[in-house]
């Protein structure tokens, strides 16, 4: 793991948050349970099952001595994702519970130890970059907005307006804080804390839209089962989108591949024509194709 990280340090910008090692892609034998992320000034090791204490201590010692992180890294922490509430322990350095990181030179609040997810999904970095480069003068619908990272990228890219939809009002509140952190004009942003599947009227209210970003969770008890529910969103595209609108559909489930998404679109909205796949950052190596994040771009051509 350390050798992999060391090999890649010369080509990465440590001013930007990013994944340093992706074991969860099952491309590195015996390390399938380990990810390592850089949320400056914190290196976060995420474990999906218990690790040998001696091995973990060796990794922390080696990471703390890497020249690239000298004076940049102030804390090395471990998150135990296999335990209830995914607790975090500080293994080296300072007890840092909050930090502000940058991605594509945009700023985001990160909270360590408050919940399983920290506020930004690093595998979606290239999707946010695409939006940053294609949002000029566009009206954007951001479904399952979470902490509004796509919205931040959209406004930075010159969007006319972004509508953020998510059931979790606390996450949207953090999204509002992220917009303020980037000194963005909140009059161009809407935050709707509603159930997407029960609130299509609210979605239509601000449309029609030029760009749809849909990044749903794979499963949330009582609200989302994406294998069952994605079609409900796709079939609404003609009611929500302008002709020639850009459609960015994301799929996180390791049990569903691109063919699932393509077949759902073909059946529910054949006017959406597949354009290309937005690839994940290179560090997200997957041993088996289709297990990681899938991001597919379509154009609505009625």
N, C-alpha and C positions, 0 to 999 in steps of 0.2 A: 504494500500500500504506500509506504513512504517513498519507495523508489519511483512509483508511478507519479506521485505528486511532485517529487523533485524534478523529474524529466520534463514536466509541463510548466514549471514555474517561470521559465525564461520566456514563455510565449503568452503569458496572461497578465492582465492589468489588475493589480491588487487594490487599486482604487475603486474597483467595481466588485460588488458581491457576486458570488458564483459557487458552483460545486467544484470541489477539488478532487473528489474521488467518488465514483458511483458503483458501489458494490452490488446494489439492488438489481442491477441489470443482469446479474448472474454470469458475467463475463470473466470474473476472477474467482477461481476456485478457493473455497474456505473463507471467502470474504463477502458472501452473498448477503450478509446481515449488516453490512457497514456502509454508511455514507459519511462523507466529510465535506462540510460547507464552510465558506468564508463569509462571515457577516462582520466586517471590520468594526471594532478591533478584536473580534471573537472568532476562533476556530471552533466549530461545533461538530462533534462526532455523534452521529445518530446510530444507535444500535437497535436492531429489530429482534434480536434475541440476546440473552446474556453472553458476555464475553469473558474470557479468562482474565483475571485481575492483573496478572504479570504481563500478559500480552498488551493489555490496555495501557499499563504504565510505561511500557517500552515505546508505544506509539506516541504518547504524550511527550515523553522525554525527547524523542527524535523530532517531533513537530516543533517543540519549543526552541530547538537548536538550529532550525533551518535559517540560513542567512537572509532569505527574502522576507521573513517575518520579523526580523529584528527591528524593534522600535515600532512596528506596525501592529503586532499581536500583543494584546494585554491580558488575554484570558483564553484558556482551552477548557471547553465544557463537553459533557456527554449527556445526550438525551436517551432515556430508556423507553423506546416506543413500545416495547413488549410489556411494559407495566401500566397499570391503571393510571390515567391522567398524564402519562408520558413525562415523568419528572426529570428535571435536569440537575446534574451535579457539576460543581466547579472542580476541575482536576488540577489546574495550574493557573496561577495569576489571580486577577481581580474577580470579584463577584459582580459581574455586569449583567443586569437584568433587562436593560433597554439600550438600544443603539439606533442610530440613523445611518442607513447604508445607501449606496448609489448603484444604479443600474442604468446604462445608457445615459449617464450623467443626470438622471432623475433621482429624487430622494424618497426614501420609504422608511417608515417607523418599523422596527423589529422588536418584538417582546419575547424574552427568553424566560421560560418557566411558568408562563401564565396559561398556556394551552398547548395542545399537540402541534398545531400549526402556528408558525411564527409571524405570518403576515405577508409573505411573498413566496410564490412557488417558482423556484429557479429554473425548472425545465421549460417554463413558458417564456423565457427571455426572448427567443427569436420571434415569437408571436407578437410580443409587445414592440419589438423593433419594427416588424412589418407595419403595425398600426401607426407607429411614430412616423413612418415614411409615407403613409398613404391616407392620412386623416385630413389633409388640408380641405377646409370648407365643407366637411362632411358632417351629417347628423348620424350619431352612432347609438345603437342599442346594445347595452352591455348586460347580458343575462348571467345570473349567478356571479355577481360582481365582486363578492367577498370584500376585500379592502380597497377595491377600485384601482388596481394597478393598471389595467387596460385603459381606464378613464384618464389616469395621469398621462399615459403615453399618447392617448388621442388628443388631449388638449395641448400637450407639448408639440404635437404635429400639426396644430392649426385647426382642429375640429371646430365646427360651428357650435355643436352642442353634443353632450353625452348624457344618456339616460341610464343610470345604474339601478338594476333590479336585483334584490336579494332578500330572502326571508329574514336573515340575521341582521337586525337593525344595529346591533353592537358593531358588527363588521363594517357596515356602511358608515357608522360614526367614525371609525378609524380611517375609512376611505376619505371622509371629509377632512380629517386631520392631515392626511397625505396630500390632498390638494392644497391646503393652506401651507404646508411645509414647502411646497414647490411654488408658492406665491401665484397660484392660478386663479382665474376669474370664476368664482363660484356661481355667478349668474348664468354661466353656460353649462352648468351641471345640475342634474336632478337626481335625487336619491329616493327610491321607492322601496320601502320595506314590506314587500307583499309576496304572497305565494304565486309564482309564475303561472302555475297550472290553473289557478282560480281567478286570475286578474288580467285576462287578455284585454279587457276594456281599458285598463290603466296603461298597458303597453301601447295600444293603438293611439292613445290620447296625444302623444307627442310626435307620432309618425306622420307620414311614412319616412323610413330611414334609408340612408345610403350605405351603411355598414352594420352588419350584425356580428357580434362576438358572443359565442355561446360556449361557456366552459363549465359544464355541470359536474357535480360530484358523481361518482359511480353509484353510490348508494347512501341514503340517509333514511333511517328507520322512520316510517310514517310520512315521508315527504317525497323522496326521489328514489326510484329504481330505474336507472338510465336505460337498461335493456328494454324495459317496458315503456318508458316515458319519452325517450328522445323523439319518437315519431310525432308526439303531440305538439312538440315545438316546431318541427320541420314542416308539418302540414299548415301551420299558421303563417309561414313566410309570405305567401301572396297577399295576406291582409296587412302585413307589417312593413314590407320593403318596397322601395321604388324599383322600377325597371333598371336593370344593369347594376343593381346593388351588389356589393361584395359581402359574401357570407363566410365567416370563419367558424367552423365547427370543430370542437375539441372533444377528445375522448380519452379518459384516464384509466379506464378499466383494463386490467391485464388479461381479463377473460374475453374481451371483445376486440377484434382487430379492425383494420380499415375497411374490410369488406362489409362488416356490419353497418358502418356509417354510410358507405356508398349505396348499399341496398336499401337502407331506410330512406335516403334522399331520392333514389330512383322511384321508389314506390309512392312516397308521400308528396314529393314536389319535384317531378321530373324536369320542370323549368329551371331548376338549379343545375348548372353545368359545371362539372369538376374542372378545376384549373390546375392546381398543383398542391403538393404537400409542403408544409413548412417544417423543415427538419429541426430536431432538437439540437442544442449545443453539443459539440463533439464529445464532451466528457460523458454524456449520457449514453454510454455504450450498452447495447442490449444483446445478450447471447442469442436470444430467440426473437426474431422479427415480430413486431406487433404487440409486444408485451408492455412497452412504455407508453408515454404520452403520444397521442396521434393528433395532429392539427391539419385539417384539410380545408382548402380554400375553394369556394364555389362562386359562380356569378349567376345571379337571378336574371334569366332571359325569357320573360313571358311572351 
